[in-house]
Amino acid sequence: MAAVTAAQPRSSKTESYVDNKRKEDIRQANIKAARAVADAVRTSLGPKGMDKMISTANGEVIITNDGATILNKMEVLQPAAKMLVDLSKSQDSAAGDGTTTVVVIAGALLKQCLTLLSNGIHPTVISDSLHKASIKAVDVLTAMAVPLELSDRESLIKSASTSLNSKVVSQYSTLLAPLAVDSVLSVVDPAKPDMVDLRDIKIVKKLGGTVDDTQLVKGLVFDKKVSHAAGGPTRMENAKIAVIQFQISPPKTDIEQSIVVSDYTQMDRILKEERNYILGMIKKIKATGCNVLLIQKSILRDAVTDLSLHYLAKAKIMVVKDVEREDIEFITKTLNCLPIANIEHFRVEKLGHADLVEEVSLGDGKIVKVTGIKDMGRTTTVLVRGSNQLVLDEAERSLHDALCVVRCLVSKRFLIAGGGAPEIELSRQLGAWSKVLHGMEGYCVRSFAEALEVIPYTLAENAGLNPIAIVTELRNRHAQGEINAGINVRKGQITNILEENVVQPLLVSTSAITLATECVRMILKIDDIVNVR
């Protein structure tokens, strides 16, 4: 008879070791994956950073060094790495700028966390210490900040220029920075002086010319030509404008059906009725004094027929059709008018008024400009030009970042130096603070302080400077009390960065520190990955 040997159960000590080992492996895998994302965008930080060429599956090519755009287009599968992509989106939403900075700081913090974990410090202790350090960092940054008044246009332009200097289109910063400042200030509502809605600033892109031809338009711009039959107007002074959401064509049946016409008499009768119907609509429009129609893009192909355009041209009514649905709110706010959904609702009081609506030739195409709007809402339009689509798209992204920077300064009116100055000062002060803390907390705070040096180190490295020598000199200058000493990448040396006009909103720096810390703490707390099918 064969002997049966019972399997010996594993000891609880062995199970605990295996379980802890698995948790450590998952934590390390998460940190390494997230750091790989940070390393991918690290070389694009700063004015001398490199650009990325992104080739999408549909053949589209994008050239940019905007962190949010790069990460948004990257195909990231690892869950923890995706958290850094979301981190850049959060920074873009909160501040509009610093999307590369926040990811680079998070990557440096994660690197320090690996060292702390390997030294046996518990993730919860590290997480709590990082939280305390981030609160202290925000206090230090706030103490360093310089207050700003919105009337100080020069300082606002300096901040917008700093944002633009790290972009592909940096050579146009002297044009785009003042344009961004003027755009934001023109839409600030005195009733809500701390809030700016960037949806009140419409960016219209038009291929042709150079970025130098970009202009601010106090009114509306449509990237299309006037729709008209022969003899129709392309210029209208003293314009009375209606925004309509209905079709100027004979009504359609609700169901699909065929009509058989047996002779020409019946055909003539149908055509006559169609003409009379369209003429009746145009007479109602003309009776209100309306002479410009903006027609919303319809799901129906023939919302405005050739016959309708013919009669509108005879009535001397200018037509701009296929206006996008998402633009209607901006247009009606600008014109201070109401959209009209039915011909029966056409009223004089629903019209907008402007001095001039005209079709203008621009490059190889045409645009329609509406200027001299009476009782104009708090909106503005920026017409962006570019020699090719890549430059045009990057100019739009860069201008958006500059607009966000100015918006930050409207909501939180404090400036802070750039060029790595705030990070090295934070590193110095947090390092000193860590010495008065007890136990592991002080050790973790010191690691946090060391991680912040990644920004000046990367700025120097991307500029082709000796990062060790530059960061060492920067530490010494800050130790001597020069809190605004930073890296001047153009001169290749340490200078007073405030005097060099390299400034940024306080909100960009505080948001980057706070969001990066939150993301790192979240990654630290993950000890297992559960796949649910």
KERO-350315 format. One line per field, with one value per residue (C-alpha): z, x, y. Coordinates in nm, 2 decimals, decimal comma, m for minus. Each point is the difference from the previous one (the first is absolute). Layout:
Z Z ...
X X ...
Y Y ...
//
This chain:
Z 0,00 m0,11 0,28 m0,02 0,12 0,09 m0,15 0,27 0,03 m0,05 0,32 0,05 0,00 m0,36 m0,12 0,15 m0,18 m0,34 0,04 0,10 m0,29 m0,25 0,13 m0,02 m0,36 m0,11 0,17 m0,17 m0,34 0,04 0,09 m0,29 m0,25 0,12 0,00 m0,36 m0,10 0,19 m0,17 m0,35 0,05 0,21 m0,30 m0,11 0,31 m0,02 m0,28 m0,13 0,02 m0,29 m0,21 m0,06 m0,33 0,06 m0,28 0,05 m0,14 m0,26 m0,14 0,18 0,11 0,29 0,10 0,36 0,33 0,20 0,27 0,01 m0,38 m0,01 0,29 m0,14 m0,33 0,15 0,02 0,36 0,12 0,35 0,26 0,22 m0,31 m0,11 0,33 m0,11 m0,33 0,21 0,22 m0,29 m0,10 0,36 m0,01 m0,34 0,14 0,32 m0,14 m0,37 0,02 0,18 m0,15 m0,06 0,34 0,20 m0,17 0,04 0,38 0,04 m0,16 0,22 0,31 m0,10 m0,05 0,36 0,12 m0,14 0,21 0,31 m0,05 m0,05 0,33 0,17 0,06 m0,02 m0,29 0,24 0,19 m0,34 m0,12 0,31 0,00 m0,37 0,08 0,28 m0,22 m0,28 0,24 0,13 m0,36 m0,09 0,30 m0,11 m0,36 0,12 0,22 m0,31 m0,22 m0,12 m0,01 m0,33 m0,12 m0,32 m0,10 m0,02 m0,36 m0,03 0,27 m0,16 m0,33 0,16 0,15 m0,34 m0,17 0,25 m0,09 m0,38 0,02 0,04 m0,30 m0,36 m0,10 0,27 m0,26 m0,03 0,38 m0,04 m0,20 0,16 0,37 m0,02 m0,22 0,28 0,27 m0,19 m0,09 0,37 0,14 m0,26 0,12 0,38 0,15 0,26 0,19 0,03 m0,02 0,12 m0,27 m0,37 m0,23 m0,29 m0,20 m0,05 m0,21 m0,34 m0,18 m0,38 m0,20 m0,36 m0,21 m0,19 0,09 0,31 0,38 m0,02 m0,18 0,31 0,11 0,27 m0,14 0,20 m0,15 m0,19 m0,26 m0,21 m0,18 m0,30 m0,29 m0,05 m0,15 m0,27 m0,35 m0,28 0,10 0,37 0,25 0,14 0,21 0,22 0,20 0,28 0,03 0,18 0,07 0,07 0,12 m0,12 0,07 m0,26 m0,37 m0,27 m0,24 m0,05 0,29 m0,01 0,08 0,33 m0,17 m0,31 m0,29 m0,38 m0,19 m0,36 m0,23 m0,31 m0,20 m0,04 0,13 0,34 0,00 m0,07 0,28 0,25 m0,11 0,03 0,35 0,10 m0,13 0,17 0,33 m0,01 m0,11 0,29 0,25 m0,16 0,02 0,37 0,05 m0,21 0,19 0,32 m0,17 0,02 m0,27 0,12 0,08 0,19 m0,05 0,23 m0,16 m0,06 m0,02 m0,31 m0,32 m0,16 0,30 m0,23 m0,36 m0,31 m0,06 0,36 m0,06 m0,32 0,16 0,30 m0,24 m0,17 0,34 0,07 0,30 0,07 0,10 0,20 0,03 0,17 0,33 0,24 0,28 0,28 m0,12 0,03 0,37 m0,06 m0,30 0,18 0,30 m0,22 m0,20 0,31 m0,19 0,02 m0,23 m0,20 m0,03 m0,22 m0,26 0,20 0,29 m0,22 0,19 m0,03 0,37 m0,06 m0,25 0,06 m0,15 m0,14 m0,20 m0,26 m0,12 m0,29 m0,19 0,00 m0,21 0,21 m0,15 m0,24 0,17 0,14 0,34 0,12 0,26 0,22 0,16 0,18 0,19 0,21 0,36 m0,05 0,27 0,18 m0,26 m0,25 m0,29 m0,09 m0,36 m0,01 m0,32 m0,09 m0,31 0,05 0,21 0,25 0,08 0,01 0,25 0,22 0,00 0,12 0,28 0,10 0,00 0,21 0,26 0,01 0,04 0,30 0,16 m0,01 0,12 0,30 0,08 m0,01 0,25 0,23 m0,04 0,10 m0,21 0,07 m0,16 m0,26 m0,11 0,28 0,27 0,20 m0,01 0,12 0,28 0,10 0,01 0,22 0,25 0,01 0,06 0,29 0,14 m0,03 0,26 0,27 m0,06 0,18 m0,12 m0,35 m0,07 m0,03 m0,22 m0,24 m0,01 m0,09 m0,29 m0,11 0,01 m0,21 m0,26 m0,07 m0,13 m0,31 m0,16 0,00 m0,08 m0,30 m0,12 0,01 m0,17 m0,28 m0,06 m0,05 0,32 0,27 0,23 0,31 m0,02 m0,06 0,28 0,24 m0,07 0,02 0,35 0,11 m0,13 0,18 0,32 m0,02 m0,01 m0,37 m0,02 m0,35 m0,15 m0,28 m0,32 m0,29 m0,28 m0,27 0,17 0,14 0,36 0,33 0,01 0,19 m0,20 0,10 m0,15 m0,32 m0,01 0,03 0,22 0,04 0,19 0,36 m0,08 m0,26 0,26 0,29 m0,21 m0,14 0,34 0,15 m0,29 m0,05 0,38 m0,01 m0,30 0,15 0,33 m0,19 m0,18 0,33 0,16 m0,27 0,10 m0,24 m0,34 m0,05 m0,35 m0,04 m0,31
X 0,00 0,14 0,07 m0,17 0,19 m0,19 0,13 0,15 m0,17 0,23 0,08 m0,17 0,35 0,07 m0,35 0,06 0,34 m0,14 m0,29 0,22 0,24 m0,28 m0,13 0,36 0,03 m0,33 0,09 0,34 m0,16 m0,25 0,28 0,22 m0,28 m0,10 0,37 0,03 m0,28 0,18 0,33 m0,17 m0,10 0,29 0,22 m0,27 0,01 0,11 0,08 0,28 m0,20 m0,04 m0,31 m0,19 m0,14 m0,32 m0,13 m0,35 m0,17 m0,19 0,32 m0,03 0,33 0,04 0,32 m0,02 0,17 m0,32 0,00 m0,38 m0,02 0,29 m0,14 m0,36 0,12 0,21 m0,15 0,05 m0,13 0,14 m0,26 0,26 0,16 m0,35 m0,02 0,29 m0,19 m0,30 0,23 0,11 m0,37 m0,08 0,28 m0,12 m0,35 0,12 0,27 0,03 0,38 0,26 m0,13 0,36 0,12 m0,26 0,08 0,38 m0,05 m0,22 0,26 0,28 m0,22 m0,07 0,38 0,06 m0,29 0,17 0,31 m0,21 m0,20 0,33 0,12 m0,30 m0,22 m0,37 m0,20 m0,25 0,28 0,15 m0,35 m0,08 0,35 m0,04 m0,34 0,15 0,29 m0,23 m0,20 0,32 0,12 m0,31 0,06 0,36 m0,11 m0,27 0,26 0,23 m0,28 m0,03 m0,35 m0,13 m0,27 m0,19 0,09 0,37 m0,03 0,38 0,02 m0,29 0,18 0,33 m0,19 m0,16 0,34 0,16 m0,27 0,05 0,38 0,00 m0,22 0,08 m0,13 0,21 0,14 m0,35 m0,04 0,03 m0,32 m0,20 0,07 m0,16 m0,28 m0,07 0,00 m0,24 m0,23 m0,04 m0,04 m0,27 m0,22 0,04 m0,34 0,02 m0,28 0,23 0,35 0,17 m0,16 0,08 m0,18 0,23 m0,30 m0,06 0,32 m0,04 0,31 m0,05 0,27 0,06 0,27 0,23 0,24 0,22 m0,07 0,10 m0,33 m0,20 m0,24 m0,25 m0,35 m0,26 m0,29 m0,06 0,20 m0,14 0,25 m0,23 m0,12 m0,34 m0,26 m0,18 m0,14 0,12 m0,04 m0,03 0,16 0,35 0,02 m0,27 0,03 m0,24 m0,07 m0,30 0,10 m0,22 0,12 m0,25 m0,04 m0,26 0,01 m0,08 m0,15 m0,33 m0,11 0,08 m0,24 0,06 0,02 0,17 m0,24 m0,01 m0,22 m0,08 m0,07 m0,20 0,04 0,18 m0,29 0,02 0,38 m0,03 m0,25 0,23 0,30 m0,22 m0,12 0,37 0,09 m0,29 0,09 0,36 m0,10 m0,24 0,28 0,24 m0,27 m0,04 0,37 0,03 m0,29 0,21 0,28 0,23 0,28 0,24 m0,09 0,23 m0,15 0,09 0,14 m0,29 m0,02 m0,20 0,21 m0,24 m0,08 0,07 m0,06 0,14 m0,35 0,00 0,34 m0,12 m0,29 0,21 0,25 m0,28 m0,12 0,36 0,04 0,35 0,01 0,27 m0,11 0,13 0,08 0,10 m0,25 0,26 0,08 m0,36 0,03 0,32 m0,15 m0,32 0,19 0,23 m0,29 m0,22 m0,28 m0,22 0,00 m0,32 m0,14 m0,31 m0,10 m0,31 0,23 0,20 m0,01 0,20 0,10 0,18 0,24 0,36 0,15 0,34 0,17 0,14 m0,02 0,23 0,17 0,38 0,26 0,26 0,29 m0,16 m0,34 m0,26 m0,14 m0,30 0,06 m0,26 0,13 m0,14 m0,25 m0,24 m0,06 0,27 0,02 0,33 0,16 0,28 0,14 0,36 0,08 0,31 0,20 0,27 0,19 m0,10 m0,23 0,27 0,10 m0,36 m0,10 0,31 m0,07 m0,35 0,12 0,27 m0,25 m0,24 0,27 0,08 m0,37 m0,01 0,30 m0,17 m0,32 0,20 0,12 m0,35 m0,13 0,31 0,20 0,34 0,32 0,30 0,34 0,06 0,33 0,01 0,02 m0,31 0,09 0,35 m0,12 m0,26 0,27 0,22 m0,28 m0,16 0,35 0,05 m0,35 0,07 0,28 m0,24 m0,25 0,03 0,04 m0,08 m0,21 0,31 0,17 m0,31 m0,02 0,37 m0,06 m0,29 0,23 0,27 m0,27 m0,08 0,35 m0,10 m0,15 0,32 0,21 m0,22 m0,01 0,38 0,04 m0,25 0,19 0,33 0,15 0,18 m0,29 0,21 0,20 m0,31 m0,21 0,29 0,05 m0,37 m0,01 0,28 m0,17 m0,32 0,19 0,13 m0,36 m0,04 m0,35 m0,06 0,32 m0,08 0,13 0,02 0,01 0,06 0,32 0,09 0,06 m0,17 m0,17 m0,28 m0,28 m0,25 0,21 0,02 m0,39 m0,03 m0,31 m0,30 m0,33 0,02 m0,30 0,21 0,27 m0,23 m0,23 0,29 0,14 m0,34 m0,13 0,34 0,00 m0,36 0,07 0,32 m0,18 m0,28 0,25 0,18 m0,32 m0,06 0,12 m0,19 m0,16 m0,33 m0,11 m0,38 m0,14
Y 0,00 0,34 0,24 0,34 0,30 0,32 0,33 0,21 0,34 0,31 0,18 0,34 0,16 m0,13 0,12 0,34 0,02 m0,10 0,24 0,30 m0,09 0,01 0,34 0,14 m0,13 0,16 0,33 0,01 m0,09 0,28 0,25 m0,11 0,03 0,35 0,11 m0,12 0,24 0,29 m0,08 0,01 0,37 0,11 0,11 0,24 0,21 0,37 0,25 m0,22 m0,33 m0,23 m0,04 m0,33 m0,11 m0,20 m0,22 m0,12 m0,31 0,20 0,15 0,34 0,15 0,24 0,18 0,14 0,02 0,06 m0,27 m0,04 m0,04 m0,26 m0,21 0,03 m0,15 m0,27 m0,35 m0,09 m0,34 m0,04 0,13 0,19 0,16 0,11 0,19 0,23 0,07 0,10 0,20 0,22 0,04 0,12 0,25 0,12 0,04 0,18 0,23 m0,06 0,00 m0,21 m0,32 m0,13 0,13 m0,18 m0,34 0,05 0,08 m0,31 m0,22 0,14 m0,06 m0,35 m0,06 0,12 m0,22 m0,31 0,08 0,05 m0,32 m0,20 0,14 m0,16 0,31 m0,08 0,15 0,17 0,18 0,12 0,11 0,20 0,17 0,09 0,16 0,21 0,10 0,12 0,22 0,15 0,05 0,19 0,23 0,06 0,08 0,24 0,18 0,04 0,13 0,36 0,16 0,12 0,25 m0,06 0,36 m0,11 m0,11 m0,03 m0,27 m0,19 0,00 m0,13 m0,30 m0,08 0,03 m0,24 m0,26 0,06 m0,01 m0,37 m0,06 m0,08 0,34 0,18 0,25 0,15 0,06 0,38 m0,01 m0,28 0,10 0,35 m0,15 m0,26 0,27 0,23 m0,29 m0,11 0,36 0,08 m0,29 0,06 0,08 0,28 m0,18 m0,31 0,15 m0,33 m0,22 m0,04 m0,24 m0,08 m0,11 0,38 0,01 m0,17 m0,11 m0,03 m0,16 0,10 m0,16 0,24 0,28 m0,03 0,01 0,37 0,05 m0,11 0,27 0,08 0,08 0,18 m0,18 m0,33 m0,19 m0,29 m0,22 m0,02 0,21 0,16 m0,24 0,19 m0,03 0,24 0,36 m0,07 0,24 m0,08 0,32 0,14 0,33 0,07 m0,37 m0,14 m0,36 m0,31 m0,33 m0,26 m0,37 m0,09 m0,08 0,25 m0,26 m0,17 m0,23 m0,37 m0,28 m0,18 m0,34 m0,13 m0,01 0,04 0,24 m0,08 0,30 m0,10 0,32 0,33 0,21 m0,17 0,04 0,37 0,03 m0,17 0,22 0,31 m0,09 m0,06 0,35 0,16 m0,17 0,11 0,36 0,01 m0,09 0,26 0,27 m0,06 0,02 0,32 0,16 0,00 0,19 m0,30 0,01 m0,26 m0,37 m0,23 m0,35 m0,29 m0,31 m0,24 m0,38 0,06 0,04 0,25 0,22 0,29 m0,07 0,17 0,15 0,14 0,15 0,16 0,17 0,11 0,15 0,19 0,13 0,12 m0,23 m0,13 m0,37 m0,19 m0,36 m0,31 0,17 m0,27 m0,08 0,04 0,35 0,13 0,08 0,21 0,18 0,09 0,12 0,22 0,15 0,03 m0,16 m0,31 m0,31 m0,04 m0,35 0,06 0,25 0,09 0,12 0,24 0,33 0,33 m0,02 m0,34 0,16 0,10 0,32 0,07 0,28 m0,24 m0,36 m0,07 m0,28 0,04 m0,18 m0,16 m0,20 m0,25 0,01 0,23 0,09 0,19 0,28 0,16 0,32 0,31 m0,21 0,22 m0,11 m0,27 m0,27 m0,06 m0,22 0,03 m0,19 m0,09 m0,07 m0,23 m0,03 m0,25 m0,11 m0,37 m0,21 m0,11 0,36 0,11 m0,27 0,06 0,38 m0,07 m0,23 0,25 0,29 m0,21 m0,05 0,37 0,08 m0,25 0,17 0,34 m0,16 m0,13 0,34 0,14 m0,26 0,00 0,32 m0,10 m0,05 m0,22 m0,03 m0,28 m0,16 m0,26 0,27 m0,10 m0,37 0,05 0,23 m0,25 m0,27 0,21 0,10 m0,34 m0,16 0,24 m0,08 m0,38 0,03 0,11 m0,29 m0,32 m0,36 m0,12 0,31 0,22 m0,25 0,00 0,38 0,02 m0,24 0,22 0,30 m0,18 m0,10 0,36 0,06 m0,20 0,32 0,22 m0,31 m0,08 0,36 0,01 m0,34 0,09 0,33 m0,19 0,13 m0,19 m0,09 m0,09 0,32 0,22 m0,16 0,02 0,37 0,06 m0,16 0,23 0,31 m0,09 m0,08 0,36 0,13 0,05 m0,15 0,12 m0,15 m0,24 m0,15 0,23 m0,25 0,26 0,14 m0,34 0,12 0,08 0,35 0,18 m0,16 0,27 0,27 m0,22 0,01 m0,37 m0,02 m0,23 0,00 m0,13 m0,23 m0,19 m0,09 m0,08 m0,20 m0,20 m0,09 m0,08 m0,22 m0,18 m0,09 m0,12 m0,22 m0,15 m0,07 m0,18 m0,22 m0,08 m0,12 m0,26 m0,35 m0,22 0,01 m0,19 m0,07 m0,03 m0,16
//
